[in-house]
Amino acid sequence: MKLILLEWKQMLRSRWMQMVGVLFTFIFTSIIVIQQMALPATDTFSRQSASFLNLLLFLLPLFILTIGSMGVASDYETKWLALLKTYPLKMRHYIVAKFTAIVCAFLLLVVLAFGVVLLLGGLLGGVVIPPSLLMITLLTILIFSAIAVLVGIIAKTRLYALALSLVVWSFLLLLISYALMAVGTVIAGHVLQKITLVVIHVNPIEWLRFGYLLFANQASVLGPSYYEFVQFYQTTTGLLVYTLVSILWVACPLLFAYIMIRKGGRSA
């Protein structure tokens, strides 16, 4: 617990984190206030809901990956990790502490941003934040915090961590989608559908986007071709599968990070 509190305080003291917090809050509130002025509040899937979702899935993973991975990589550069290894500290506790600190720091950032949105929204007639969006936001923080820890341990330097984070973010958010669109022009529709289903499961961005549509009861926007797929995930078994896959997206990066950190030093 002391290590978690220490890591969390170090994360909050980081100028990068403070700048990102201000930037995220400003961009988030600006876009949502503009949407609120243009459209009435609603609790259904609307342009405002889409703005919430797209903004979160665009900015939040980027900030988590860059800040989180550089925080881990700085422990290598400053020899802080080497010092920790001289203490009777198991490396799995270090992994958990870094992960928890990143999660808590970005939860605080998101709470601040949502608080400002609700405050300003109250002056403009009210802003509706769907519960499904709150759940997906939490899941986004958990998944990308785990990936950030893994990227930081792979990189070992802050500059490399920043570059690698941008590569991972670009690959997940942009390159896979563009590649899928390009492939769709030369293959049959039923083959493209199967590839798309695979991409939804192996790309955390698309997995989170699908989760929001699923829990907001708006998965029908995927179209009739995915009716059976949507129907399965709306069952109890499907929800359990979604939960299991989400847990794996958090657990697997942390497990790989633990394996790599053990290979790089004293085993624990």
PLY file of the C-alpha trace (Angstrom):
ply
format ascii 1.0
element vertex 268
property float x
property float y
property float z
element edge 267
property int vertex1
property int vertex2
end_header
0.00 0.00 0.00
2.83 2.43 0.83
4.45 1.75 -2.55
1.13 2.38 -4.31
0.69 5.71 -2.50
4.27 6.69 -3.31
3.88 5.85 -6.99
0.54 7.67 -7.13
2.02 10.82 -5.58
4.92 10.72 -8.02
2.47 10.36 -10.89
0.43 13.36 -9.76
3.56 15.49 -9.24
4.66 14.86 -12.82
4.45 18.00 -14.94
3.46 15.82 -17.88
0.50 14.52 -15.91
-0.54 17.99 -14.82
-0.34 19.34 -18.36
-2.31 16.39 -19.71
-4.94 16.87 -17.00
-5.47 20.50 -17.94
-5.44 19.74 -21.68
-7.84 16.81 -21.41
-10.26 18.73 -19.21
-10.18 21.77 -21.51
-10.71 19.79 -24.73
-13.32 17.54 -23.18
-15.38 20.35 -21.71
-15.04 22.56 -24.80
-16.35 19.93 -27.20
-19.14 18.78 -24.90
-20.30 22.32 -24.11
-20.40 23.11 -27.84
-22.45 19.96 -28.41
-24.75 20.86 -25.52
-25.38 24.31 -26.94
-26.19 22.84 -30.35
-28.31 19.86 -29.25
-30.73 19.18 -26.37
-29.78 16.72 -23.64
-30.86 13.13 -24.19
-30.24 9.77 -22.60
-30.28 7.92 -25.94
-27.48 7.41 -28.43
-27.04 10.77 -30.13
-24.36 13.02 -31.58
-23.52 14.07 -28.02
-23.07 10.44 -26.94
-20.91 9.78 -29.98
-18.79 12.84 -29.13
-18.25 11.56 -25.58
-17.24 8.14 -26.86
-15.00 9.25 -29.73
-13.21 11.80 -27.57
-12.55 9.26 -24.83
-11.32 6.56 -27.21
-9.11 9.04 -29.06
-7.48 11.02 -26.25
-7.61 8.84 -23.14
-5.63 5.86 -24.53
-3.03 8.26 -25.95
-2.52 10.03 -22.64
-2.50 6.82 -20.60
0.00 5.09 -22.89
2.44 8.00 -23.07
2.33 9.20 -19.45
2.03 5.72 -17.96
4.80 4.12 -20.00
7.19 7.04 -19.43
6.51 6.77 -15.71
7.57 3.13 -15.75
10.54 3.73 -18.07
11.80 6.57 -15.85
12.28 4.04 -13.05
14.89 2.35 -15.25
16.57 5.61 -16.23
16.77 7.00 -12.69
17.85 3.62 -11.26
14.82 3.72 -8.94
13.89 0.20 -10.00
17.43 -1.00 -9.36
17.19 0.44 -5.87
13.84 -1.24 -5.27
15.36 -4.57 -6.24
17.78 -4.27 -3.31
14.79 -4.34 -0.94
12.73 -7.44 -0.13
10.16 -6.34 -2.72
8.62 -8.82 -5.12
8.45 -7.59 -8.68
4.80 -8.54 -8.97
4.08 -6.04 -6.20
5.97 -3.40 -8.17
3.89 -4.17 -11.30
0.66 -3.96 -9.32
1.76 -0.71 -7.67
2.60 0.97 -11.00
-0.64 -0.25 -12.56
-2.73 0.91 -9.60
-1.01 4.31 -9.51
-1.68 4.91 -13.21
-5.31 3.82 -12.85
-5.90 6.04 -9.81
-4.20 9.05 -11.42
-6.30 8.88 -14.58
-9.46 8.14 -12.62
-8.84 11.40 -10.80
-8.30 13.17 -14.12
-11.53 11.79 -15.57
-13.51 12.63 -12.43
-12.20 16.18 -12.66
-13.14 16.44 -16.35
-16.61 14.99 -15.79
-17.09 17.27 -12.80
-16.29 20.35 -14.88
-18.58 19.12 -17.66
-21.47 18.61 -15.25
-20.84 21.98 -13.60
-20.83 23.89 -16.87
-23.61 21.72 -18.22
-25.76 22.73 -15.28
-25.43 26.34 -16.39
-26.42 25.37 -19.92
-29.45 23.28 -19.06
-27.89 20.00 -17.96
-25.60 17.39 -19.47
-26.45 13.70 -19.54
-23.54 11.29 -19.04
-24.79 7.76 -19.83
-23.89 5.11 -17.21
-22.58 2.90 -20.02
-20.06 5.62 -20.88
-18.82 5.72 -17.29
-18.33 1.96 -17.33
-16.45 2.01 -20.63
-14.31 4.90 -19.37
-13.28 2.83 -16.36
-12.57 -0.16 -18.58
-10.51 2.01 -20.94
-8.36 3.20 -18.04
-7.84 -0.35 -16.76
-6.92 -1.85 -20.13
-4.59 0.88 -21.32
-2.94 1.28 -17.92
-1.96 -2.39 -18.15
-0.66 -1.90 -21.70
1.24 1.22 -20.57
3.07 -0.77 -17.88
4.12 -3.35 -20.48
5.28 -0.67 -22.95
7.31 1.07 -20.23
9.07 -2.14 -19.24
9.85 -2.95 -22.89
11.15 0.56 -23.58
13.31 1.17 -20.47
13.92 4.82 -21.51
11.41 7.66 -21.53
12.10 8.70 -25.12
11.71 5.15 -26.39
8.58 4.72 -24.26
7.06 7.85 -25.81
7.86 6.68 -29.34
6.63 3.15 -28.72
3.43 4.43 -27.11
2.68 6.55 -30.17
3.29 3.55 -32.42
0.97 1.34 -30.37
-1.69 4.06 -30.22
-1.50 4.72 -33.98
-1.63 1.01 -34.75
-4.66 0.32 -32.57
-6.62 3.48 -33.35
-5.77 4.17 -36.99
-3.73 1.60 -38.88
-5.92 -1.42 -38.15
-9.05 0.44 -39.26
-7.41 1.71 -42.44
-6.05 -1.75 -43.22
-9.50 -3.25 -42.72
-11.03 -0.72 -45.10
-8.35 -1.43 -47.69
-8.78 -5.19 -47.40
-12.55 -4.76 -47.70
-12.16 -3.50 -51.24
-10.61 -6.74 -52.52
-12.30 -9.54 -50.55
-15.81 -10.91 -50.33
-18.26 -9.40 -47.88
-18.69 -12.54 -45.76
-14.91 -12.84 -45.38
-14.68 -9.17 -44.38
-17.39 -9.75 -41.78
-15.39 -12.57 -40.17
-12.22 -10.47 -40.16
-14.14 -7.59 -38.58
-15.36 -9.85 -35.78
-11.78 -10.94 -35.12
-10.60 -7.31 -35.11
-13.30 -6.39 -32.58
-11.87 -8.96 -30.18
-8.14 -8.35 -30.74
-8.21 -4.55 -30.88
-9.02 -3.03 -27.47
-10.26 0.20 -29.07
-12.89 -1.62 -31.11
-13.66 -3.88 -28.16
-14.41 -0.85 -25.99
-16.44 0.81 -28.75
-18.49 -2.35 -29.17
-18.92 -2.58 -25.41
-20.37 0.90 -25.25
-22.85 0.14 -28.03
-23.72 -3.14 -26.35
-24.37 -1.75 -22.87
-26.14 1.31 -24.27
-28.49 -1.06 -26.18
-27.43 0.55 -29.45
-25.50 -2.35 -30.99
-28.08 -2.45 -33.79
-26.13 0.37 -35.47
-23.67 -2.33 -36.57
-26.26 -3.45 -39.08
-28.20 -6.65 -39.83
-25.07 -8.54 -40.88
-23.97 -8.64 -37.23
-27.38 -9.50 -35.78
-26.39 -12.95 -34.50
-23.13 -11.58 -33.08
-24.99 -8.85 -31.20
-27.69 -11.25 -30.03
-25.08 -13.56 -28.52
-23.43 -10.78 -26.51
-26.82 -9.64 -25.22
-27.31 -13.00 -23.50
-25.98 -13.87 -20.05
-23.32 -16.09 -21.61
-22.30 -13.29 -23.95
-21.95 -10.83 -21.08
-19.78 -13.32 -19.25
-17.62 -13.70 -22.35
-17.32 -9.93 -22.66
-16.26 -9.72 -19.01
-13.72 -12.52 -19.45
-12.17 -10.99 -22.57
-11.96 -7.61 -20.82
-10.22 -9.21 -17.84
-7.76 -10.88 -20.19
-7.00 -7.51 -21.81
-5.97 -6.27 -18.36
-4.28 -9.40 -17.05
-2.24 -10.45 -20.10
-0.18 -7.22 -20.47
0.53 -7.26 -16.73
1.56 -10.91 -16.90
3.89 -10.26 -19.85
5.31 -7.24 -18.01
6.00 -9.40 -14.96
7.72 -12.05 -17.07
9.90 -9.45 -18.78
10.89 -7.71 -15.57
11.86 -11.04 -14.04
14.05 -11.81 -17.03
15.72 -8.43 -16.65
16.75 -8.84 -13.04
16.36 -10.75 -9.82
13.40 -13.11 -10.02
10.57 -12.78 -7.58
0 1
1 2
2 3
3 4
4 5
5 6
6 7
7 8
8 9
9 10
10 11
11 12
12 13
13 14
14 15
15 16
16 17
17 18
18 19
19 20
20 21
21 22
22 23
23 24
24 25
25 26
26 27
27 28
28 29
29 30
30 31
31 32
32 33
33 34
34 35
35 36
36 37
37 38
38 39
39 40
40 41
41 42
42 43
43 44
44 45
45 46
46 47
47 48
48 49
49 50
50 51
51 52
52 53
53 54
54 55
55 56
56 57
57 58
58 59
59 60
60 61
61 62
62 63
63 64
64 65
65 66
66 67
67 68
68 69
69 70
70 71
71 72
72 73
73 74
74 75
75 76
76 77
77 78
78 79
79 80
80 81
81 82
82 83
83 84
84 85
85 86
86 87
87 88
88 89
89 90
90 91
91 92
92 93
93 94
94 95
95 96
96 97
97 98
98 99
99 100
100 101
101 102
102 103
103 104
104 105
105 106
106 107
107 108
108 109
109 110
110 111
111 112
112 113
113 114
114 115
115 116
116 117
117 118
118 119
119 120
120 121
121 122
122 123
123 124
124 125
125 126
126 127
127 128
128 129
129 130
130 131
131 132
132 133
133 134
134 135
135 136
136 137
137 138
138 139
139 140
140 141
141 142
142 143
143 144
144 145
145 146
146 147
147 148
148 149
149 150
150 151
151 152
152 153
153 154
154 155
155 156
156 157
157 158
158 159
159 160
160 161
161 162
162 163
163 164
164 165
165 166
166 167
167 168
168 169
169 170
170 171
171 172
172 173
173 174
174 175
175 176
176 177
177 178
178 179
179 180
180 181
181 182
182 183
183 184
184 185
185 186
186 187
187 188
188 189
189 190
190 191
191 192
192 193
193 194
194 195
195 196
196 197
197 198
198 199
199 200
200 201
201 202
202 203
203 204
204 205
205 206
206 207
207 208
208 209
209 210
210 211
211 212
212 213
213 214
214 215
215 216
216 217
217 218
218 219
219 220
220 221
221 222
222 223
223 224
224 225
225 226
226 227
227 228
228 229
229 230
230 231
231 232
232 233
233 234
234 235
235 236
236 237
237 238
238 239
239 240
240 241
241 242
242 243
243 244
244 245
245 246
246 247
247 248
248 249
249 250
250 251
251 252
252 253
253 254
254 255
255 256
256 257
257 258
258 259
259 260
260 261
261 262
262 263
263 264
264 265
265 266
266 267
